[in-house]
Amino acid sequence: WQFLEEKMGTYTMNYEEEEPVVIENIRKSTASGRTRDGGTHQFVEFILGHENFAVNLFHTREVITPTEITPLPNAPAYITGIMDLRGIITTIVDLKQMMNIQTSSDGKKRARIIILDQDISKKPVGILVDDVSSVTTYAAGDIDHDADDTAHRGRSILGVIRRKGKEGGKDGHSLVLWLDIHAMIDRISGEI
């Protein structure tokens, strides 16, 4: 297990890189650590306002720095617009706007776009977030599925992840909301 943690652990995004972080490469390098019995789950963690969220790593393709986004007339407020991503027109959804999160992010956070995998939407889609913090693997025991509200289709939360770590020099826990990005994009598929 220790070898697995050392091999997979956490991949922290390096924002000094000009090239996009290609999730496919991370997926390939960590695929050997996945268990068939659901013992571990891999996530792309990001920040919206002051809160931490995550989506399944295997629902993402890459993380990019926003470039020029062309607004779409008469589009819902949560659709930021479209962009040309290496020759492919990609719709950008502002996840903070879509989830009605009003708070602003603090510190040196930089906006990122998480490009979703094609199994999420028929059209290329990216989600705009305040910052991407890491790609992390959690044990199934770190995830509370009692918070799953997919039956209500309101908040599209699959679970709550208990992230262990040091905060302010002492051991602590923080919560990360695991979003059902597939259901969220499916709900707005007629708009994108």
QUIQUI-V28791 format. One record per backbone hydrogen bond with DSSP energy under -0.5 kcal/mol. CO is the residue of the C=O (numbers start at 1). NH is the residue of the N-H. Records with the same first field share a line. If there is no record, write none. Layout:
BEGIN
CO->NH / NH
END
This chain:
BEGIN
1->5
2->6
3->7
4->8 / 9
5->9
9->137
10->12
11->135
13->15
14->17
20->22
21->23 / 63
22->25 / 26
23->27
24->28
25->29
26->30
27->31
30->33
31->34
35->38
39->140
41->138
42->57
43->45 / 136
44->55
45->133 / 134
46->53
47->130 / 131
48->51
51->48
52->177
53->46
54->179
55->44
56->59
57->60
59->117
61->23 / 24
62->115
63->21
64->113
69->71
70->82
72->75
76->79
78->80 / 94
81->92
82->70
83->85 / 90
84->86
85->88
87->89
88->85
90->83
91->93 / 126
92->80 / 81
93->95 / 128
94->98
95->99
96->101
97->100
100->102
106->109
112->129
113->64 / 115
114->116 / 127
115->61 / 62
117->120 / 121
124->91
125->116
126->93
127->114
128->95 / 96
129->112
131->47 / 133
133->13
134->45 / 136
135->11
136->43
138->41
139->142
140->143
142->144 / 162
143->145
144->147 / 160
145->148
149->152 / 153 / 154
156->158 / 180
157->149
159->178
160->144
161->163 / 176
162->164
163->174
165->167 / 172
167->170
170->167
172->165
174->163
176->161 / 178
177->54 / 179
178->158 / 159
179->181
180->184
181->185
182->186
183->187
184->188
186->189
188->191 / 192
END
